[in-house]
Amino acid sequence: MAGLMHFLTDPAAWAALITLIVMEVVLGIDNLVFISILSNKLPPEQRTRARRLGLALALIMRLALLSTLAFLAGLTAPVLSLPWTLPLDQEGHQAIDLAFSWRDLILIAGGLFLVWKATTEIHHAVDPVVSDDLLDKKAPVALNFGTAIVQILLLDIVFSIDSILTAVGMTDHLPIMVCAVVIAVAVMLLAADPLANFIHNNPTVIMLALGFLLMIGATLIAEGFGVHVPKGYIYAAMAFSGLVEGLNIASRAAKRPH
């Protein structure tokens, strides 16, 4: 009880909690965009259920990982080293780390999956034959519920590991991490339907979101190879692209006859 009161009255704990919530929400945007794109390919009556189930799986995954912090620590230990020799940079270090941990391998696999998925969806969008079929209301659904959930689960694993390792790096207090994860997933749950509906109602946003997924996939692969890409650059690029697309949407709306 005394520990709980100390936590509730400690300004540093509250600052860590608020900061971690913001970080978890920002990191969860990638997960949410992927879930929105996949769920929109399902029949309308299944979309909301798929989003909620996908986010519930994300929450369960994150809480399960938090309960195994010792296991998480082991994920960062090298398990595979390649014998290749690469040129050294100006400081005498290899530009790419050739010792891979389980976390690195998971990030690389997840990045490759994202790149493949985004590329496939872009191909469907730009191929006239495929896109005409998808726009035809009588055409069969391009994705079934089970396949969508499996794909969401695979990416939940990747995003959850990245999210929890970020949380572990920011604070040592498990209650703060649990509270931040639960609140962040609750915010994502509230934003899931509006975001998915917005993407569905604005077809050009789909291409932008797929571009985001390509960039995120490439970033995950780079992180897996030990090349750190500052997240601020990624989210700044996404925010700027989103602003430009918002201006395009406003421009089209202004030109539309009333």
N, C-alpha and C positions, 0 to 999 in steps of 0.2 A: 504493500500500500504506500509506504514511504517512497519507494522507487517510482511509483506512478505519479505521486504528487510532485516529486522532483522533476519528472519529465514534463508535466503539465505547466510547471512554473518556470521552466528553463527557457529563456529566450533563444539560446543557441539551438535547442532541440526544435523549436517552432520554425526558426529560420531554415534549418536543414530540411524539415518536413515540407515547407512551402517550395523551397528550391527543388527538392527531389520530385515533388508533384509536377511542377512545370516541366522538368526534364523528362519525366515519364510520359506526360501528355505529348510532348514534342516528338519523342522517340516512337510513340504509338501512332502518330499520323501515318507513317509508312504502312504499318499493319492495317490501319483503317482504310486507306486508299485501296489496298489489295483486296480486302474483304468486300468493299463496295463494288469494285469492278467485277469480281467473281459472282457476287450475289445478284447483280443486275442481269446476268445471263440465265438466271433461273426463272420459272414461271412467277408471276406477280404474287401469288398466294404463298410462295415458299421463301421469298426474299428476306422478309423481316426475321423469320425463324432462323434462316441461315446466318444472318448477321449476328443475332443474339447468341446463337450456339457457337459461332466462331469466336466472339469476344469472351464468352464463358470459358471456352477452352483456353483462350489466352490468359485469363485470370487464373485458372487452375494450374496452368503450366508455370506461371510466374510464382505462385504461392508454393508449388511443389519444389521449384528450384531454390526458393528462399529457405525451405526446410532442410536443404542439403548443402549448406554453405561450404562444408569441407570438401564435398564432391565438386562444387564449383571451382574451388581453389585448385583442384587437380586438373581441371579442364585447361588451365593456362600453362601446364607443364609440357615441354616438348615431348612428342611421342614419335615423330618422324623427321629425319634429317636427310636432305638430298646431297649427294656428293659433288654436285656441280660447283664450279668456281666462276664467280661473276666478277666483272671489273669493279674496282673500288672507286668510291667518290673522292672528293677533294680532301676529306678528313680521314681517309684511309679505311672507311667502312663500306661494307656491301650495301648497295642501294635497296636490295630486296633480301629479307631474311629467309633462309632456306631450311630453318628448323620450325616445324609445324606442331602446334598443340591441337587437342581435340576441338577447342574453340575455333582455331584457325580453319581447320578442315570443315567444320560445320558452317562457318561463314562463307567459305569458298563454294561449298555445295549449295547453300541457300542463294548466293549471288548468281551462280550459274542457272539455278532454277528460275530466278526472277528474270534474268536476261532472256532465257528461253521462252518463258510465259509471255513477257511483254512483247517480244519479237513476233511470236505467234499471233497475239491479239492485234498487233499493228498490221500484220499481213492480212488478217481477216478484214480489217477496216479499210485497207487500201485496194484489195482485190475486188474488182467490180462484181464478179460472179458470186464470190463468197458473201460480200456485203449485201448484195441484193437478196440473197437467201435469208440472211439474218434479219433484214428489215421487213421481210414478208411475214406477216402475222400468222400465216398458215404454215410456215416452215417449222420443222421440229426444233425443240429447244436445243441449244448448242451445248448445254452442260446439264448433267443430272445432279440431284441433291447430294448423293453420296460422294461423287467425284469432287464436287465443290468443297465439301467439308474436309475431305482428305487433303486437298491442296491448301486449304486454309490452315489445317493442322500442321502441315509441313513448314509453312512460313511462320506460324505461331511459335514453333520450336526455335527457329533462328532468331526471330525478333525478341523472344522472351529471354534467351541467353544473353543477347546484347543488352537488353534493358536491365536485367538483374545484375550483370557485371558492372554496369554503370552505377546502379544503386549501391552495390558493395563498395565501389571506389569512392563514393561520396560520404558515406556514414557507416559507423560500426554498430549502430543501434538497430536491432531487428524489428522492434515495434514501429520505428519510423519508416523502415523499408516496407513493411506490410501495409501500413496506413497509406503510404504514397501510392503503392501499386493498386490497392483497392479503389482509392479515389480516382486515380488516373483511368482505370478501366471503366469506372462508372461514368466519367466524363465522355469517354469514347463511346459508351453505350448510348448516351443521350445524343451524341452527334452522329451516330451511325446512319440512321434513317434520313435525316436532312441532307447529309453529305451524299449518300447514295442516290437520293431523289434528284439532287442538284446535278450530279454527274449524268444521270439518266436523261434529264430534261435539256441538257446542254451537250449535244454530241461532240462539239469541238473540245470540251473539257476532257473527254475520254482519251483523246490523243495526247493531251497535255499530261494526264495522269499516267498514261503508259510510258511517256517520256521520263516522268519522275521515277517510275519503277525500273526503267533501264539504267538510269543514273544511280539509283540506290543499289541495284544489283552489281554494277561495276564497282561501286564504293565498297560493298561487302567483300568482293573478290580481292580488291586492293588491300583491305584491312587484313584479310586472311593471309596475304603474302607479306604482311608486316609493314606495308606502306600506309602510314597514318594520314587520313584525309580529314582535316578539321570539319566537324559537323556544322560549324557556323557558316562555312562557305556553301555547303550543300543546301541548308535551309534558306540562306539568303538568295541563292539562285532560284529555289522553288518559290519563295515569296515574290520575287521580282517577276517570274514567269506568270504566277497567279495574278499579280496586279495587271500585267499586260492583257491577259485573257479576260479579266474583269472589265477592263476598258473596252475590249472588243465586244463583249456581251452587252455592255451599256450602249455602245454605238449601234449595234444591230437593233436593240430595242427602241432606240430613238428614231431610227429610220423606218421601223415597222409602222404601217398605217394604223391609226387608232380606230 
